[in-house]
Amino acid sequence: MTTVGEPDRAASGGRRPWARAPGGAARWYRRDPLGFVEHAARERGPVFRLPDDESLCVADPAEALRVLQDEEGHYDEVSDFFHVRGGRLGPRETQVAIGRAARATLRTHLAAHRERLPAIVAELGEVSEWPSAGRAAAHRFLAGALLRPDSPPPLRELMAQVMQHDVLIRPNGRLARVTRRALWARVVRALAGEVLARRAGSRPGRPDLLDAILEATPPDTPATQLAQVYLLLFRTSVAPVGHVVAWTLLAAATHGVDLAAVPAESAVRESLRLWPVAWLLGRPVRRAHQVGGVRLEPGESVSVCAYLLHRDERHWPEATRFRPDRWDGPGPRGPYLPFGGGPFTCAGAVVARTLAADLVAAVTVGARLEVRGGRGRPHVAGIITPPPFQLRRTPCQA
């Protein structure tokens, strides 16, 4: 792919060629965002506009690196991850402190409880439904770090409902969205109450993720904002890990790879290459400049597409194949941004990747795996969710 500039919109009546497709580009993008960006990159090159918000999508490695490193200060320094009702939780120093505190809490838990993973996998049973089984396993393992056991029973029950009803994933359909919003609002209220209780010093116990957030933020931060940030971190601590494990199992079955014969870390890295957690990385523009020959003004946005960068044949031979062996040794590789890049790389990336690899190893060891289904289209809503499949895990005979 080569970098090209944005065509003169006035010359085509202000419309792009794909806008004349049945249903329009925006409808196509909403229905199948991955298919849309693949088609757009083939037809227009690695710099093109997305039809939903006119964000400039960038899939050229050099341009993507410039955007993510932002050495010239072209982009907003506040991460959109911390967007809460009423604005964004800031400043940047607070966001960094929250990320570091959350990472330390989860890393400590992983190191102390890694031996529990085989038992957690065994609880899934011989036959399990994925990707929900992956999310359940990740949550079961992290539960004590996410919300300590001595928290109020009504709050723990609400968080269990968050898991049971897949509130971690943005649902399809109006009714599902309404149900999700209602539960989300109830959980925010309950968490805000717990924030106030802990500030009053009435909740002693082993520190958890909520404590980490409280310690990293100013004491006058509104409780409802902290509750929303907690839910964002809860979601990104559980769902991505479960999905990475699910994608690893599904990709290995699809491409005939025996996971027992490859390092779990390599399999997870390759899964993240094909299906990055952060597949589209948005950056709000604050200073006018050019990207790939396209003029950008303050108020616009740029989206680096890790999904396309990871599938560029110039840098990743057999880019669409699941090949864990490409991670053997220190050899040269292409751009790799499964958890973002630059100063906004996910603070918990290493913890998430390590836990995913440990779960893959626990699923694989001493068992024969059989995958059924998984041939549908991925659901893209923030992260790329695998199509449903069933895993049969049969213990090997000694």
C-alpha positions in Angstrom: 0.0 0.0 0.0 1.2 3.5 -0.7 0.2 6.7 0.9 -2.3 8.8 -1.0 -4.0 12.1 -0.3 -7.7 12.6 0.1 -9.4 13.3 -3.3 -11.1 16.6 -4.0 -14.6 16.1 -2.7 -16.0 19.0 -4.7 -14.9 17.3 -7.9 -17.3 14.4 -7.2 -20.1 16.5 -5.9 -18.9 16.1 -2.3 -19.5 12.4 -2.4 -17.1 9.4 -2.3 -17.5 6.6 -4.7 -18.6 4.1 -2.1 -21.3 6.5 -0.9 -23.3 5.3 -3.9 -23.3 1.7 -2.7 -26.7 0.2 -1.7 -27.5 1.4 1.8 -24.6 3.9 1.8 -21.1 3.8 3.2 -22.2 4.6 6.7 -24.6 1.6 6.8 -21.9 -0.7 5.4 -19.4 0.5 8.0 -21.9 0.0 10.9 -22.8 -3.5 9.6 -19.2 -4.7 8.8 -16.5 -2.2 9.9 -13.6 -4.7 9.3 -14.9 -5.5 5.8 -15.3 -1.8 5.0 -11.8 -0.8 6.1 -10.3 -3.7 4.1 -12.2 -2.6 1.0 -11.4 1.1 1.5 -7.7 0.3 1.9 -7.6 -1.7 -1.3 -9.5 0.9 -3.3 -8.1 4.1 -1.8 -4.8 3.3 -0.2 -3.9 3.5 3.5 -5.3 6.9 4.2 -9.1 7.4 3.8 -12.1 8.9 5.7 -14.4 6.8 7.8 -18.1 7.4 6.9 -19.5 7.6 10.4 -17.6 10.6 11.8 -15.3 11.6 8.9 -12.3 10.5 11.0 -9.2 10.0 8.9 -8.2 6.3 9.0 -4.5 5.7 8.7 -3.0 2.3 7.9 0.4 3.4 6.6 3.1 2.3 9.1 5.2 5.5 8.9 2.2 7.8 9.2 0.7 5.7 11.9 3.9 5.9 14.0 4.0 9.7 13.6 0.4 10.0 14.8 0.9 7.7 17.8 4.2 9.2 19.0 3.0 12.7 18.4 6.4 14.3 18.9 5.1 17.6 17.4 2.1 17.9 19.8 -0.7 17.7 17.1 -3.1 15.7 19.2 -5.1 16.0 22.4 -3.1 14.7 25.4 -6.1 13.4 27.3 -7.1 9.8 26.6 -10.7 9.2 25.4 -10.6 6.0 27.5 -11.5 8.1 30.5 -14.6 9.6 29.0 -17.3 9.8 31.6 -20.7 11.4 31.7 -20.1 15.1 31.8 -16.7 15.0 30.2 -13.4 13.3 30.6 -11.7 12.5 33.9 -8.4 14.4 33.9 -5.8 15.7 34.0 -3.4 13.4 32.1 -1.3 12.9 35.3 -4.4 11.5 37.0 -5.1 9.1 34.1 -1.5 7.8 34.2 -1.7 7.3 38.0 -5.0 5.3 37.7 -3.4 3.1 35.0 -0.3 2.4 37.0 -2.3 1.7 40.2 -4.7 -0.7 38.3 -1.8 -2.5 36.7 0.0 -3.0 40.0 -3.1 -4.4 41.6 -3.8 -6.9 38.8 -0.1 -7.9 38.4 0.2 -8.6 42.1 -2.9 -10.8 42.0 -1.7 -12.7 38.9 1.6 -13.5 40.6 0.0 -14.6 43.8 -2.8 -16.8 42.4 -1.5 -18.2 39.1 -1.7 -21.7 40.4 -5.6 -21.4 40.5 -5.9 -21.3 36.7 -6.1 -25.1 36.0 -8.9 -25.4 38.5 -10.8 -22.4 37.0 -10.5 -24.0 33.5 -11.7 -27.3 34.9 -14.8 -25.5 36.2 -15.8 -24.7 32.6 -16.5 -28.4 32.0 -15.8 -30.7 29.2 -18.0 -28.6 26.8 -18.0 -24.8 27.0 -19.5 -22.0 25.0 -17.2 -19.3 23.8 -16.3 -16.4 24.0 -18.5 -16.1 27.1 -16.6 -19.0 28.7 -13.3 -17.0 28.3 -14.8 -13.9 29.9 -16.2 -16.0 32.8 -12.8 -17.7 33.3 -10.9 -14.3 33.3 -13.5 -12.9 35.7 -13.4 -15.9 38.0 -9.6 -15.6 38.3 -9.5 -11.8 38.8 -12.6 -11.5 41.0 -10.7 -10.9 44.2 -8.6 -8.2 42.7 -11.6 -6.5 40.9 -13.9 -6.4 44.0 -12.8 -7.7 47.4 -15.0 -10.4 48.9 -16.0 -8.3 51.9 -17.8 -5.7 49.6 -21.5 -5.3 50.2 -23.5 -8.4 48.9 -25.9 -6.2 46.8 -22.9 -4.7 44.9 -21.3 -8.1 44.4 -24.7 -9.4 43.0 -24.9 -6.5 40.6 -21.4 -7.2 39.3 -22.3 -10.8 38.9 -25.3 -9.6 36.7 -22.8 -7.5 34.7 -21.0 -10.8 33.8 -24.1 -12.9 33.4 -25.8 -10.5 31.0 -22.7 -9.8 29.0 -22.8 -6.1 29.9 -19.1 -6.1 29.2 -19.9 -6.2 25.5 -21.9 -3.6 23.6 -25.0 -5.4 22.5 -26.8 -5.5 19.2 -30.5 -4.5 19.1 -32.4 -1.6 20.7 -33.9 -3.7 23.5 -30.5 -5.1 24.5 -29.0 -1.6 24.6 -31.9 -0.3 26.8 -31.4 -3.3 29.2 -27.7 -2.7 29.3 -28.0 1.0 30.1 -30.5 0.3 32.9 -28.2 -2.2 34.5 -25.2 0.0 34.0 -27.0 2.9 35.8 -27.8 0.7 38.7 -24.2 -0.5 39.0 -22.9 3.1 38.8 -25.2 4.1 41.7 -24.1 1.2 43.8 -20.4 1.8 43.1 -20.7 5.5 43.9 -22.2 4.5 47.3 -19.3 2.2 47.9 -16.8 4.9 47.0 -18.4 7.2 49.6 -18.3 4.4 52.2 -14.6 3.7 51.5 -13.8 7.3 51.7 -15.4 7.4 55.1 -13.1 4.5 56.2 -15.8 2.0 56.8 -14.6 -0.7 54.4 -11.4 -2.2 55.6 -9.9 -5.1 53.7 -7.4 -6.2 51.1 -7.0 -3.5 48.4 -8.8 -4.1 45.1 -9.2 -2.2 41.8 -11.7 0.3 43.4 -9.2 1.1 46.1 -6.5 1.5 43.5 -8.6 4.1 41.7 -9.4 5.9 45.0 -5.7 6.2 45.9 -4.8 7.5 42.4 -7.4 10.3 42.2 -7.9 13.6 44.1 -10.2 13.2 47.1 -12.8 15.6 45.7 -13.3 13.6 42.5 -17.1 13.0 42.1 -18.0 9.5 43.2 -20.1 8.8 40.1 -17.1 9.6 37.9 -14.9 7.1 39.8 -17.7 4.5 39.5 -17.7 4.9 35.8 -13.9 4.7 35.5 -14.0 1.6 37.7 -16.5 0.0 35.3 -14.4 0.9 32.3 -11.3 -0.7 33.9 -13.4 -3.7 35.0 -14.5 -4.3 31.5 -11.1 -3.9 30.0 -9.6 -6.2 32.6 -12.0 -9.1 31.8 -13.4 -9.0 28.3 -10.1 -8.5 26.3 -8.4 -11.4 28.1 -11.4 -13.7 27.5 -11.5 -12.7 23.9 -7.8 -13.2 23.2 -8.0 -16.7 24.6 -11.2 -17.4 22.5 -9.5 -16.0 19.3 -6.4 -18.1 20.0 -8.5 -21.3 20.3 -10.6 -20.5 17.3 -7.6 -19.5 15.0 -5.6 -22.5 16.0 -8.5 -24.8 15.1 -9.2 -23.0 11.8 -5.5 -23.1 10.7 -4.7 -26.6 12.0 -2.2 -25.5 14.7 -1.7 -27.8 17.6 -1.5 -25.4 20.6 0.2 -28.0 22.7 3.1 -27.9 20.3 3.7 -24.1 20.4 4.5 -21.7 23.2 1.3 -20.2 24.6 3.0 -16.7 24.6 3.6 -17.0 20.8 0.1 -18.2 20.2 -1.4 -15.2 22.1 0.9 -12.7 20.3 -0.2 -14.1 17.0 -3.9 -14.0 18.0 -3.4 -10.4 19.0 -1.9 -9.6 15.6 -4.9 -11.0 13.8 -7.5 -9.6 16.2 -6.0 -6.7 18.1 -7.8 -5.5 21.2 -7.4 -1.9 20.2 -8.2 -2.3 16.5 -8.9 1.4 15.8 -6.9 4.1 17.8 -8.5 7.5 17.8 -6.6 10.8 18.3 -8.4 14.2 18.5 -6.6 16.9 16.5 -5.7 20.1 18.3 -3.3 21.7 15.8 -3.6 21.9 12.0 -1.3 19.6 10.1 -1.2 17.0 7.4 -1.3 13.2 7.5 -0.7 11.4 4.2 -1.2 14.5 2.2 -4.6 15.2 3.9 -5.1 18.6 5.7 -6.5 18.2 9.2 -8.0 21.0 11.3 -8.5 21.3 15.1 -11.7 19.4 16.1 -11.2 16.6 13.5 -9.8 13.2 14.5 -7.4 10.6 13.2 -7.9 6.9 13.7 -4.8 4.6 13.3 -6.1 1.1 12.2 -4.0 -1.5 13.9 -6.2 -4.2 12.3 -5.0 -3.2 8.8 -1.4 -2.5 9.9 -1.2 -6.1 11.3 -2.4 -7.5 8.0 0.0 -5.7 5.7 1.7 -8.3 3.5 4.7 -6.2 3.1 5.6 -6.6 6.8 3.7 -9.8 7.7 4.1 -12.7 5.2 1.0 -14.8 4.9 -0.7 -12.0 6.9 -4.1 -13.6 7.2 -2.7 -17.0 8.5 -2.4 -17.9 12.2 1.3 -18.6 12.4 2.7 -18.6 16.0 6.1 -19.6 14.7 6.6 -16.1 13.3 7.3 -15.1 16.9 10.2 -17.5 17.3 13.4 -15.6 17.9 14.1 -11.9 17.7 13.6 -11.6 13.9 12.3 -8.4 12.2 8.5 -7.9 12.2 6.0 -5.4 11.1 4.1 -2.7 13.1 2.4 -4.3 16.2 -0.1 -2.4 18.2 -2.5 -4.8 19.8 -3.1 -2.6 22.9 -2.5 0.8 21.3 0.8 2.7 20.8 2.7 5.7 21.9 2.0 7.4 25.3 -1.6 6.0 25.3 -0.6 2.3 25.2 -2.8 0.3 27.5 -1.2 0.3 31.0 -2.3 -3.3 31.6 -1.2 -4.7 28.2 1.6 -6.9 29.7 -0.6 -8.2 32.5 -3.5 -9.0 30.0 -1.2 -10.8 27.6 0.4 -12.8 30.4 -2.9 -13.8 31.9 -4.2 -14.8 28.4 -1.1 -16.9 27.8 -1.5 -18.6 31.2 -5.2 -19.4 30.4 -4.3 -20.8 27.0 -1.7 -23.0 28.6 -4.2 -24.1 31.3 -6.8 -25.0 28.6 -4.4 -26.8 26.4 -2.3 -28.9 28.8 -3.3 -32.5 29.2 -6.4 -32.2 27.0 -7.5 -32.8 23.4 -9.3 -29.8 22.0 -12.2 -29.8 19.5 -13.8 -26.6 18.2 -17.3 -26.6 16.7 -18.8 -23.5 15.0 -17.1 -20.1 15.0 -17.7 -19.4 11.3 -19.9 -16.3 11.7 -18.8 -12.7 11.4 -17.0 -11.0 14.3 -19.1 -8.5 16.3 -17.2 -5.2 16.5 -18.2 -2.9 19.3 -15.1 -1.3 20.8 -13.2 -4.6 20.6 -13.5 -7.4 18.1 -15.6 -10.2 19.6 -15.2 -13.7 18.1 -18.3 -15.4 16.7 -19.8 -18.0 19.1 -18.2 -21.5 19.1 -18.2 -24.6 21.3 -15.1 -26.0 22.8 -14.9 -29.7 23.7 -12.0 -30.4 26.0 -11.3 -34.1 26.5 -8.6 -35.1 29.0 -5.8 -37.1 27.4 -5.2 -40.6 28.7 -2.1 -40.9 30.8 
